[in-house]
Amino acid sequence: MTEVWRGTWVVGYRELLRFVNERSRMIGSFAQPLIFLVIFGAGFGNLIGSVAPGVDFIQFMYPGIIAMGVLTTSLFAGVSVVWDREFGFLRELLVAPIGRTGIVLGKAAGAAVVALLQVALMLLIAPIVGVDLDVGIIVLLVPIVFILSIALSGLGLLVASYMRSQQGFQLLIQLLIFPLIFLAGVFFPINQAPEWLQVISKFNPLTYGVDAIRQVFLGSDAGPRVGVTVLGHVMTLGEEVLIIGAFAVVLITAAAWSFNRQE
């Protein structure tokens, strides 16, 4: 157990240092969701208008953009695994007394901290786009983002455990990102989608992350545009966090098992 926690700390700290030292990555991780917010907000805001009483399209989309940023940051946690494998650094990690499970947890924890830094930058523009922000929202948002990032990092690490080249990994992740985004209700209320699309979306961990963040910002009384319906039951914020946590446990466990079995 000591080796696992040591590995989590060492690898997580290394991932954070890599992010801080790569300014292009820092700029890109903030610019991408901001571009989506500006372009989609400006392009569809006037066309769609209000999606709930007192909530315009940009205010509705803003929580989804935060979740989308967490998705891209977390999934690409697997890139470092493939990079380390290609350049031989992963072999050095494997022979170090830090535990292989600790490597997986460290990669996920590092990605989660990076995602929190990215969200902190996004929060700076909340007043500009008309989104209310207070201490209570931030307190609720931090654990949700952290747990969601751990779950999505588990997915990225699980995929990375089977990949041997960065090009192959990035191509596969790009194929995953947009279906996950559009199935999660980032740009439209998932409860208003066709029935078959709603069914598929229930198996997407990002769906519950988007809606949980949306409930934090807009409240649970924002009409049918907020709340994921499962078997006729509208999920509460607490229930969605539990589901995200379950996804995190399953995906991290699967990634650790695959990593230990293959390496």
NORQUI-V955141 format. One record per residue. N is the residue number from 1. NEAR is the number of other ideal C-beta (glycine too) atoms within 8 Angstrom. Layout:
[[N;NEAR] [N;NEAR]]
This chain:
[[1;4] [2;5] [3;10] [4;12] [5;9] [6;12] [7;17] [8;12] [9;9] [10;11] [11;17] [12;14] [13;10] [14;10] [15;17] [16;11] [17;8] [18;9] [19;12] [20;7] [21;6] [22;8] [23;6] [24;6] [25;8] [26;10] [27;8] [28;8] [29;12] [30;12] [31;8] [32;10] [33;13] [34;10] [35;8] [36;10] [37;14] [38;8] [39;8] [40;10] [41;12] [42;7] [43;7] [44;10] [45;11] [46;5] [47;6] [48;7] [49;8] [50;8] [51;10] [52;11] [53;6] [54;4] [55;11] [56;10] [57;12] [58;12] [59;12] [60;15] [61;13] [62;13] [63;13] [64;15] [65;13] [66;13] [67;15] [68;12] [69;16] [70;16] [71;13] [72;11] [73;14] [74;19] [75;15] [76;10] [77;17] [78;17] [79;12] [80;10] [81;13] [82;14] [83;10] [84;11] [85;8] [86;9] [87;6] [88;7] [89;8] [90;10] [91;7] [92;8] [93;11] [94;9] [95;5] [96;7] [97;5] [98;12] [99;10] [100;11] [101;11] [102;16] [103;14] [104;13] [105;15] [106;17] [107;17] [108;17] [109;13] [110;16] [111;16] [112;14] [113;11] [114;13] [115;16] [116;12] [117;9] [118;14] [119;13] [120;8] [121;8] [122;14] [123;9] [124;6] [125;9] [126;11] [127;7] [128;5] [129;11] [130;7] [131;10] [132;6] [133;8] [134;6] [135;5] [136;6] [137;11] [138;10] [139;7] [140;10] [141;11] [142;9] [143;8] [144;14] [145;15] [146;11] [147;12] [148;18] [149;16] [150;14] [151;17] [152;16] [153;17] [154;17] [155;14] [156;16] [157;17] [158;13] [159;14] [160;13] [161;12] [162;7] [163;11] [164;6] [165;8] [166;9] [167;6] [168;9] [169;14] [170;9] [171;8] [172;10] [173;13] [174;8] [175;8] [176;11] [177;11] [178;8] [179;8] [180;11] [181;11] [182;8] [183;12] [184;15] [185;13] [186;12] [187;8] [188;7] [189;11] [190;14] [191;10] [192;7] [193;10] [194;5] [195;5] [196;6] [197;10] [198;12] [199;7] [200;9] [201;14] [202;9] [203;4] [204;10] [205;13] [206;14] [207;14] [208;13] [209;17] [210;15] [211;15] [212;14] [213;15] [214;13] [215;14] [216;12] [217;12] [218;13] [219;7] [220;8] [221;5] [222;12] [223;7] [224;7] [225;12] [226;14] [227;11] [228;13] [229;10] [230;7] [231;4] [232;4] [233;6] [234;6] [235;12] [236;8] [237;10] [238;6] [239;8] [240;15] [241;12] [242;8] [243;11] [244;16] [245;10] [246;8] [247;12] [248;13] [249;8] [250;9] [251;14] [252;16] [253;9] [254;10] [255;15] [256;12] [257;8] [258;11] [259;14] [260;9] [261;6] [262;7] [263;8]]
